[in-house]
Amino acid sequence: MGCDGGTIPKRHELVKGPKKVEKVDKDAELVAQWNYCTLSQEILRRPIVACELGRLYNKDAVIEFLLDKSSEKALGKAASHIKSIKNVTELRLSDNPAWEGDRGNTKGDKHDDLQRARFTCPVVGLEMNGRHRFCFLRCCGCVFSERALKEIKAEVCHTCGAAFQEDDVIVLNGTKEDVETLKRRMEERRLRAKLGKKAKKPKAAESVSKPGVSEESPGPSKIKTGKPEETSLDSREKKASSAPKSAAANGSSFGKVGKPLCGTTKRSIAESEESEAYKSLFTTHSSAKRSKEESAHWVTHTSYCF
């Protein structure tokens, strides 16, 4: 069967042995972790964010993932712990002046040095290519090498001066043990935040209910107590003082024509103390009154019709 032409099959061609385990190239893995987005598998570009487990993402990819959480996306499992944009931190990275990128490789015949990285540590100067451990501060987003934090021990950020705690230091692209530690910290942090919100709710409800009760039913200290005679005198004085105020307000609004009268009976313009020129403007003045003989019988020559 077969073997025509004098071919002799070998043993490995006839007998199938166990499959060899494929080994992942470490250099390719480092390039994928430090140069590509974990969610969209695209090249990292600013703004770059990192989650609480130390993975790198493009910010626009995270926003698209939060807006459309469809089950068809296989890479969504890598970001399943991201519930809102508050769960990621925008990184403040320091550019590497020696990195040229694709500027010098226009023809495609230049060797790509995988040891070169786009970003460096601003304190020590190590390149962020995966050969050295890097971490960022969750409070401000500044990125440093782990060696810089160990050699220069301080409780404030080396770049911006923001205070931080040990819980704020998150390792970027750490080992499995680092990821488990960060995951445990993340769960504890979120649990504390949830308990804090629950504790604030009853306090807020009490603070809202207390002012309403005090307004509806004032206490005994707010109720004025006194003799009935004193209260009646006070009310009379208030009424007397309010009367001239209202009269002055009406007088200022109406002007000279509509001056308020003190008594209950109304006075005519003729009895007022105004000038004769002012009084002649009104029909009640003697100059405006004419007899029937003086006025025309079928049409009036003035605007006053009697």
DAHU-V303647 format. One record per residue. RES is the residue in one letter. PSI is psi as a letter, one per 30 degrees, with the letter a starting at -180 (* if undefined). OMEGA is omega in whole degrees, 0 to 359 (999 if undefined). D_LAST is the distance of its C-alpha to the last C-alpha in Angstrom with 1 decimal. Layout:
RES|PSI|OMEGA|D_LAST + RES|PSI|OMEGA|D_LAST
//
This chain:
M|j|183|140.9 + G|a|180|139.5 + C|h|178|141.3 + D|k|178|142.2 + G|g|176|143.6 + G|g|178|145.3 + T|k|180|142.3 + I|j|179|142.9 + P|k|177|139.9 + K|l|187|139.6 + R|e|184|139.1 + H|f|176|135.5 + E|f|181|134.6 + L|e|184|136.0 + V|k|178|135.2 + K|j|179|131.7 + G|a|179|131.5 + P|k|180|128.6 + K|k|178|125.7 + K|k|177|125.4 + V|k|181|122.4 + E|k|180|120.2 + K|k|180|119.7 + V|k|178|116.3 + D|k|184|116.5 + K|e|180|115.4 + D|e|179|114.1 + A|e|179|112.0 + E|e|179|110.6 + L|e|179|109.7 + V|e|180|107.9 + A|e|183|106.0 + Q|e|189|104.9 + W|f|183|103.9 + N|f|184|102.5 + Y|l|180|100.8 + C|k|180|98.0 + T|f|185|99.2 + L|e|185|96.4 + S|f|182|96.0 + Q|g|176|99.5 + E|l|180|97.8 + I|k|180|98.7 + L|k|177|96.9 + R|k|182|94.1 + R|k|358|91.5 + P|k|180|89.7 + I|k|180|92.7 + V|l|178|92.4 + A|k|180|94.9 + C|a|182|94.8 + E|f|176|96.1 + L|g|175|99.6 + G|g|179|100.0 + R|k|184|99.5 + L|k|181|97.8 + Y|l|164|94.9 + N|k|184|92.5 + K|e|180|89.0 + D|e|177|87.5 + A|e|178|90.2 + V|e|180|89.4 + I|e|177|85.7 + E|e|179|86.5 + F|e|180|88.9 + L|e|180|86.2 + L|e|183|83.7 + D|i|179|86.2 + K|i|180|88.9 + S|k|182|90.7 + S|f|181|94.1 + E|f|182|95.5 + K|j|180|95.8 + A|e|181|99.3 + L|f|180|98.7 + G|f|179|95.9 + K|f|180|98.5 + A|f|181|99.0 + A|g|181|95.4 + S|f|180|94.9 + H|f|179|94.5 + I|j|182|91.5 + K|f|179|88.4 + S|l|181|85.7 + I|f|178|85.5 + K|f|180|85.8 + N|f|177|89.5 + V|l|182|90.5 + T|k|177|90.6 + E|k|186|90.0 + L|k|175|93.1 + R|j|187|93.2 + L|l|178|96.3 + S|k|182|98.2 + D|k|177|99.3 + N|j|182|102.9 + P|f|182|103.4 + A|f|183|106.7 + W|k|181|105.2 + E|f|181|104.7 + G|b|181|104.0 + D|g|183|104.1 + R|e|181|103.5 + G|f|183|107.2 + N|h|182|108.2 + T|e|181|106.6 + K|f|181|109.7 + G|g|181|110.7 + D|g|181|114.1 + K|k|181|113.5 + H|k|178|114.7 + D|j|179|112.0 + D|j|182|112.9 + L|f|179|111.8 + Q|f|177|112.3 + R|k|181|109.4 + A|l|181|106.0 + R|f|187|102.4 + F|l|180|101.8 + T|l|175|103.7 + C|k|182|103.7 + P|f|183|101.8 + V|e|185|104.2 + V|e|181|107.7 + G|g|178|107.2 + L|k|180|108.7 + E|k|183|107.5 + M|i|182|105.7 + N|g|181|108.1 + G|f|178|109.2 + R|f|180|112.4 + H|k|181|110.8 + R|k|178|108.6 + F|l|178|105.0 + C|l|178|102.2 + F|l|180|98.5 + L|k|184|96.3 + R|f|183|93.7 + C|e|184|91.3 + C|f|178|91.0 + G|g|179|92.8 + C|k|184|95.3 + V|k|179|98.7 + F|l|171|102.1 + S|l|180|105.7 + E|f|178|107.3 + R|e|180|109.8 + A|e|180|107.0 + L|e|180|105.7 + K|e|183|109.2 + E|e|180|110.3 + I|j|183|107.1 + K|k|180|106.1 + A|l|179|102.6 + E|g|177|99.6 + V|l|181|97.1 + C|k|181|96.8 + H|f|183|98.9 + T|e|185|96.1 + C|f|178|92.7 + G|g|179|93.8 + A|k|179|92.1 + A|k|179|93.9 + F|l|177|95.6 + Q|l|181|97.8 + E|f|180|100.9 + D|f|182|98.9 + D|f|182|96.8 + V|k|181|99.8 + I|k|181|100.3 + V|k|179|103.3 + L|k|177|102.6 + N|h|182|104.7 + G|a|179|107.0 + T|l|179|109.9 + K|e|179|109.7 + E|e|178|110.2 + D|e|181|107.3 + V|e|179|105.0 + E|e|178|105.9 + T|e|180|105.2 + L|e|179|101.9 + K|e|178|100.9 + R|e|177|101.7 + R|e|180|99.6 + M|e|180|96.7 + E|e|178|96.8 + E|e|181|96.9 + R|e|180|94.0 + R|e|177|91.8 + L|e|178|92.7 + R|e|179|91.7 + A|e|180|88.4 + K|e|179|87.7 + L|e|177|88.7 + G|e|178|86.4 + K|e|179|83.4 + K|e|180|84.1 + A|e|180|84.4 + K|f|183|81.0 + K|e|179|79.1 + P|e|178|79.4 + K|e|179|78.6 + A|e|179|75.4 + A|e|179|74.5 + E|e|181|75.0 + S|e|178|73.0 + V|e|183|70.0 + S|e|183|70.3 + K|e|179|70.6 + P|e|179|67.1 + G|e|180|65.4 + V|e|182|67.2 + S|e|180|66.4 + E|e|183|62.7 + E|e|184|62.5 + S|j|180|64.7 + P|l|182|64.8 + G|l|182|67.9 + P|f|181|68.3 + S|f|182|68.2 + K|f|181|64.7 + I|k|181|63.3 + K|k|179|62.1 + T|k|179|63.7 + G|l|180|62.6 + K|k|180|61.8 + P|e|180|58.7 + E|e|180|57.4 + E|e|181|57.7 + T|e|180|55.9 + S|e|178|52.9 + L|e|179|52.7 + D|e|180|52.7 + S|e|178|50.0 + R|e|180|47.8 + E|e|179|48.5 + K|e|180|47.6 + K|e|181|44.2 + A|e|180|43.5 + S|f|181|44.5 + S|f|183|42.5 + A|e|179|39.2 + P|e|178|38.8 + K|e|180|40.0 + S|e|179|37.3 + A|e|179|34.6 + A|e|179|36.0 + A|e|179|36.0 + N|e|180|32.3 + G|e|180|31.4 + S|f|182|33.4 + S|e|184|31.8 + F|f|181|28.1 + G|a|184|28.3 + K|e|184|26.3 + V|e|187|22.9 + G|h|179|24.5 + K|k|180|26.9 + P|k|179|28.4 + L|k|183|28.3 + C|e|184|31.6 + G|a|178|30.7 + T|f|180|29.4 + T|k|180|26.1 + K|k|176|23.3 + R|k|178|22.4 + S|l|180|19.0 + I|e|181|19.0 + A|e|182|18.8 + E|f|182|22.1 + S|l|184|23.8 + E|g|181|26.3 + E|l|180|24.8 + S|l|181|24.6 + E|e|178|21.8 + A|e|178|21.6 + Y|e|181|21.1 + K|e|183|18.5 + S|f|178|16.4 + L|f|186|16.0 + F|l|182|13.6 + T|f|180|10.0 + T|f|180|11.6 + H|l|184|13.4 + S|f|181|13.3 + S|f|181|13.4 + A|f|181|10.0 + K|k|178|8.3 + R|l|177|8.3 + S|l|181|9.0 + K|f|180|8.5 + E|e|180|11.9 + E|f|182|11.4 + S|l|180|8.9 + A|l|185|10.6 + H|f|184|10.9 + W|f|177|11.9 + V|k|181|11.1 + T|k|178|9.2 + H|g|176|11.8 + T|l|180|10.4 + S|f|182|9.9 + Y|k|180|6.5 + C|k|184|3.8 + F|*|999|0.0
//
